[in-house]
Amino acid sequence: MTIFYIVIAVLVLLFGILSYLNFQTWHIVTVLATFSAFFAAFAFMVLSALVLKTQAAWRADYQSKTETHARLEAEVKALETGVAINEQTGRIVSNDEPFASVLTANAELKRVLHNRGRVWRGCQAGQLAQNSIDVVMPARQPDPTNPMAPAPSQDRSLAVDTVVYAFGEVPRPNGIVLPGVYLGEFIVTTTNFPTVSLEPALPLTPQQAALVSKGGSWTLYDQMPTDNREIYAEMEQPEVDRIIDDTFNWGGGDPAVAAMLKDQFARTGKTADPNDPPATVWKRVTFLKDLSVDVDSDSDVTGPRENFESATGLAVAPELKQGAATEFKQGDTTLLDATTAAELSADGTVKIEEDVYLRPLHDFSSEFRFAYSMLNSVRDQIAAYQGEITLTDAQITRTQEVTQRREALGMSLDNDLNNVTNELEQITAFNDKMEAHLKTVLAEVSRTYRSVQTLREKLVETQEKLKSEIDSRLTADEQQTTL
């Protein structure tokens, strides 16, 4: 940079000397014009250099900002869909985390909401009266992070005849209130926000009636919560055992069943035992080649959603649809049911590594109804047994009276027995005589039958002879007539 300044100084000095020498022969206007033109050219050169320097700086900044924009745009796209292409570099940008993209997070959220259904927490239940109970729904609070947002709608979407499952809320040691006690299945009879009237879908058992009469804070679901292996997979086994113990201690359950459940949870995901039920044994497989599997059904759910998908195993509900086939790459490992694993192993798609035990999932709605029906059945049987005991006692009394009367008639019955014995002997003798006579008659009938058979054969022979004579005579008469 110093050399540049020296060159400029030398040029200015030379121009000054030349201008001074030319001043003696040039007109003053010419000298001034030349002087101005020199400095104008010099200024233009300096400004041009500055412009070029500024343009180079802005061009470098533009290139840097373009690359940053392309990188950030690819990252945003990857956050939205999980994978994107950097338009500047042509490289693929992807997020391999389970919920690293908005698309996968939304899909998982839809699946969770689909399995859970709608839920209303913090409902205040009143007293059970005339087989009905009023529940006050909590008001929706405005979003504190968006004070300018309109007030939230208070419509709870609980139409009349909606079936809901009620759970009593229980505060946890950490202060969080969660559903803890199943109260039963109810039907919405009237809706007058914020109050909703419910009636039991099934007659309440004494235990249910005692729990419902306590009122308190309830959680309502429009779908019974479903069992899920992934929830308990993140828990340590002692915590799972504690939950099972608390549940069975509260309900007075069978300790043997609790121990069986603990064993199921402890063994889930581990090597299966040869004696395990086939439905609980899955196959851990390694893919030997790529495989694409369609998981979405062509049809959509238009009516009320059922608790389960179609028998084909394909997703029918829109919120469960993946939107693309599931891709397995060579070397991937996963768990498959025994039938699917055997089919894919037969065509060389997978290699079966080991048998894995997965605990059976529970359909709580069906199991609660089954338990309810079994409880009612047991009560009916107890009532029936009590009635039968009463009838049996009365029958015992009557039987004792009959026994006394029959004992009084015992002697006469003995005499009658002797008479019957004598008559039986006489009848036996007469029967033997009749059987001998029957044999004689049968022999005579047999001889008669053989005689009749012989006469029949002779009669047939005679008829044949007469027919032959008649035919011969008829032929002679025909011949005579012809002549």
JOPE-V809405 format. One record per backbone hydrogen bond with DSSP energy under -0.5 kcal/mol. CO is the residue of the C=O (numbers start at 1). NH is the residue of the N-H. Records with the same first field share a line. If there is no record, write none. Layout:
CO: NH / NH
This chain:
1: 5
2: 6
3: 7
4: 8
5: 9
6: 10
7: 11
8: 12
9: 13
10: 14
11: 15
12: 16
13: 17
14: 18
15: 19
16: 20
17: 21
18: 22
19: 23
21: 24
22: 25 / 26
27: 31
28: 32
29: 33
30: 34
31: 35
32: 36
33: 37
34: 38
35: 39
36: 40
37: 41
38: 42
39: 43
40: 44
41: 45
42: 46
43: 47
44: 48
45: 49
46: 50
47: 51
48: 52
49: 53
50: 54
51: 55
52: 56
53: 57
54: 58
55: 59
56: 60
57: 61
58: 62
59: 63
60: 64
61: 65
62: 66
63: 67
64: 68
65: 69
66: 70
67: 71
68: 72
69: 73
70: 74
71: 75
72: 76
73: 77
74: 78
75: 79
76: 80
77: 81
78: 82
79: 102
80: 103
82: 95
84: 93
85: 87
86: 90
91: 86
93: 84
94: 96
97: 100
101: 105
102: 106
103: 107
104: 108
105: 109
106: 110
107: 111
108: 112
109: 113
110: 114
111: 115
112: 116
113: 117
118: 222
120: 220
123: 125 / 218
124: 136
125: 216
129: 132
132: 129
133: 198
134: 126
135: 137 / 196
136: 124
142: 144
143: 146
146: 149
157: 159
159: 162
162: 188
164: 166 / 186
165: 221
166: 183 / 184
167: 219
168: 180 / 181
170: 178
172: 175
176: 172 / 178
178: 170
181: 168
184: 166
185: 201 / 202
186: 164
187: 199
188: 161
190: 197
192: 195
194: 137
195: 192
196: 135
197: 189 / 190
198: 133
199: 187
205: 209
206: 210
207: 211
208: 212
209: 213
210: 214
211: 214
212: 215
216: 125
217: 169
218: 123
219: 167
220: 120
221: 165
228: 232
229: 233
230: 234
231: 234
232: 235
236: 239 / 240
237: 241
238: 242
239: 243
240: 244
241: 245
242: 246
243: 247
244: 248
245: 249
246: 250
247: 251
248: 252 / 253
254: 258
255: 259
256: 260
257: 261
258: 262
259: 263
260: 264
261: 265
262: 266
263: 267
264: 268
267: 270
270: 357
273: 276
277: 280
278: 281
280: 282 / 358
281: 338
282: 356
283: 285 / 336
284: 353 / 354
285: 334
286: 351
287: 331
291: 328
293: 326
295: 315
300: 302
310: 313
314: 310
315: 297
316: 301
317: 320 / 321
318: 321
326: 293
328: 291
329: 332
332: 287
334: 285
336: 283
337: 341
338: 342
339: 343
340: 344
341: 345
342: 346
343: 347
344: 349 / 350
345: 348
349: 288 / 289
351: 286
354: 284
355: 272
356: 282
357: 269
362: 227 / 364
363: 367
364: 368
365: 369
366: 370
367: 371
368: 372
369: 373
370: 374
371: 375
372: 376
373: 377
374: 378
375: 379
376: 380
377: 381
378: 382
379: 383
380: 384
381: 385
382: 386
383: 387
384: 388
385: 389
386: 390
387: 391
388: 392
389: 393
390: 394
391: 395
392: 396
393: 397
394: 398
395: 399
396: 400
397: 401
398: 402
399: 403
400: 404
401: 405
402: 406
403: 407
404: 408
405: 409
407: 410
409: 413
410: 414
411: 415
412: 416
413: 417
414: 418
415: 419
416: 420
417: 421
418: 422
419: 423
420: 424
421: 425
422: 426
423: 427
424: 428
425: 429
426: 430
427: 431
428: 432
429: 433
430: 434
431: 435
432: 436
433: 437
434: 438
435: 439
436: 440
437: 441
438: 442
439: 443
440: 444
441: 445
442: 446
443: 447
444: 448
445: 449
446: 450
447: 451
448: 452
449: 453
450: 454
451: 455
452: 456
453: 457
454: 458
455: 459
456: 460
457: 461
458: 462
459: 463
460: 464
461: 465
462: 466
463: 467
464: 468
465: 469
466: 470
467: 471
468: 472
469: 473
470: 474
471: 475
472: 476
473: 477
474: 478
475: 479
476: 480
477: 481
478: 482
479: 483
